[in-house]
Amino acid sequence: MIGKLTGLVLEKAPPQVLLDCHGVGYEVQVSMNTFYHLPPEGQKTSLWTQFIVREDAQLLYGFGTLEERAAFRELVKITGVGPRTALGILSGMNVNDLASAVALQESGRLIKVPGIGKKTAERLLLELKGKIADALPVATVASQAHNDIAQALMALGYSEKEATAALKGLPEGTGVSDGIRLALQSLG
């Protein structure tokens, strides 16, 4: 149906964007990850789209990347996950974080997304296992060592954001104990 739109951003009101494509204004629902990467009003942008028809509405969802659209399509295939919930998941975490959570079966990361409870998170992990990695061209999923280091930092009271920032500064192939020590030095 409508696969991609390119036009001027007329209005930005989260989670909706009004996109002017040669005189036709499209109201597009976007994730907050996409929303934050949109240019200012009056600037040109392109969005990959998914058109969904329901009994009471015809809705257009937009995504900044093909990977995000592919993740959205996989999410809405799951029983009990509608477009609004899928958009909420993609607003709460980026595509690589979602793929990592699925690969490592970390329901805790999904539970942090508003509207996702423990049972829904576990169902998402179960149904997305083996599918999300195939649908997404994710370069690599976080190594187990990096995951262990992040968990250790969070257990010591650091936020997930601080732990992620500390992991970025680590050399490749760092072991868990050395990684924790180096991460603590960079945070201190």
C-alpha positions in Angstrom: 0.0 0.0 0.0 1.9 3.1 1.2 5.5 2.0 1.8 7.4 5.3 2.1 6.7 9.0 2.3 9.0 11.9 1.6 7.9 15.4 2.3 8.1 18.5 4.6 7.4 18.2 8.3 4.5 20.5 8.9 3.7 19.7 12.5 5.3 17.6 15.3 3.1 16.6 18.2 4.3 13.4 19.8 3.6 10.7 18.7 2.1 12.2 15.5 3.7 14.0 12.6 2.0 15.8 9.8 4.0 15.3 6.6 3.2 17.4 3.5 3.9 15.3 0.4 3.3 17.6 -2.6 0.2 19.2 -1.2 -1.2 16.2 0.6 -0.9 16.1 4.3 -0.4 12.7 5.9 -0.9 12.2 9.6 1.7 9.6 10.6 2.1 7.9 14.0 5.8 7.5 14.9 7.8 5.9 17.7 9.6 8.3 20.0 12.9 7.0 18.7 11.9 8.2 15.2 10.4 11.4 16.5 13.6 12.5 18.2 15.5 12.0 14.9 13.1 14.0 12.8 14.3 17.4 11.4 12.7 20.6 12.5 9.3 21.7 11.1 9.6 23.0 7.5 12.5 20.6 6.7 12.3 17.6 4.3 12.3 14.0 5.6 11.5 10.5 4.6 9.7 7.8 6.6 9.1 4.1 5.9 5.5 3.4 6.6 3.0 0.7 7.5 -0.7 1.3 6.7 -3.1 -0.5 9.0 -6.9 -0.7 8.3 -9.3 -1.4 11.2 -13.1 -1.4 11.4 -13.1 2.1 12.8 -9.9 3.7 11.5 -7.2 3.7 8.8 -3.8 4.5 10.4 -0.4 5.2 9.0 2.7 4.4 11.1 6.1 5.8 10.2 9.6 4.7 10.9 13.0 6.3 10.4 14.7 3.0 9.4 13.7 -0.2 7.6 14.8 -2.2 10.7 12.4 -0.4 12.9 9.5 -1.0 10.5 10.5 -4.7 10.3 10.5 -4.9 14.1 7.0 -3.3 14.2 5.7 -5.8 11.6 7.0 -8.7 13.8 5.5 -7.2 16.9 2.0 -6.7 15.5 1.9 -10.4 14.4 1.9 -11.4 18.1 -1.5 -12.1 19.7 -2.4 -9.3 22.1 0.1 -6.8 20.7 -1.6 -4.1 18.6 0.0 -1.3 16.7 -0.2 1.1 19.7 1.6 -1.4 22.0 4.2 -2.2 19.3 4.8 1.6 18.9 5.2 1.9 22.6 7.8 -0.9 22.7 9.8 0.8 19.9 9.5 4.1 21.8 10.9 2.5 24.9 13.8 0.8 23.3 15.6 0.9 20.0 15.6 -2.0 17.6 19.1 -3.2 18.6 18.1 -3.2 22.3 14.9 -5.2 21.4 16.9 -7.7 19.4 19.5 -8.0 22.2 16.7 -8.5 24.8 15.2 -11.2 22.7 18.5 -13.0 22.0 19.4 -12.9 25.7 15.8 -13.6 26.8 15.9 -10.6 29.2 12.2 -9.9 30.1 13.4 -7.2 32.6 14.3 -4.9 29.8 10.9 -5.2 28.2 9.1 -4.8 31.5 10.6 -1.3 31.8 8.5 -0.2 28.8 5.3 1.4 30.0 2.3 -0.9 29.4 4.3 -4.1 29.2 3.9 -6.5 32.2 5.7 -9.6 33.1 3.4 -12.0 31.2 3.4 -9.9 28.0 7.2 -9.5 28.1 7.6 -13.3 28.4 5.2 -13.9 25.6 7.1 -11.4 23.4 10.4 -13.1 24.1 9.0 -16.5 23.3 7.3 -15.5 20.1 10.1 -13.2 18.8 12.8 -15.8 19.5 14.3 -16.7 16.2 12.2 -14.3 14.3 13.5 -10.9 15.2 17.1 -11.7 14.3 15.9 -13.0 10.9 13.8 -9.9 10.3 16.4 -7.4 11.4 19.8 -6.9 9.9 21.3 -6.5 13.3 25.1 -6.5 13.1 25.8 -8.2 16.4 24.0 -8.9 19.6 25.7 -7.8 22.8 28.2 -10.4 24.0 27.5 -12.3 27.2 30.5 -10.7 28.9 29.1 -7.2 28.2 25.8 -8.3 29.5 27.4 -9.6 32.7 29.4 -6.4 33.1 26.2 -4.3 32.7 24.3 -6.4 35.2 27.1 -6.1 37.7 27.2 -2.3 37.4 23.4 -2.0 37.8 23.6 -4.3 40.9 26.1 -1.8 42.3 23.6 1.0 41.9 24.4 2.5 38.5 21.6 3.2 36.1 21.3 1.3 32.8 22.2 4.5 30.9 25.5 4.8 33.0 26.3 1.1 32.5 25.8 1.4 28.8 28.0 4.4 28.6 30.7 2.7 30.5 30.5 -0.4 28.2 31.1 1.8 25.1 34.6 2.7 26.4 35.7 -0.9 26.9 38.2 -2.5 24.6 36.9 -5.4 22.4 37.3 -8.8 24.0 37.5 -7.6 27.6 36.7 -10.2 30.1 34.1 -9.8 32.8 36.3 -9.1 35.8 38.6 -6.7 33.8 35.5 -5.1 32.2 33.9 -4.4 35.6 37.2 -2.9 36.9 37.6 -0.7 33.8 34.0 0.4 33.8 34.1 1.4 37.4 37.3 3.4 36.8 35.5 5.2 33.9 32.4 5.9 36.0 34.4 7.0 39.0 
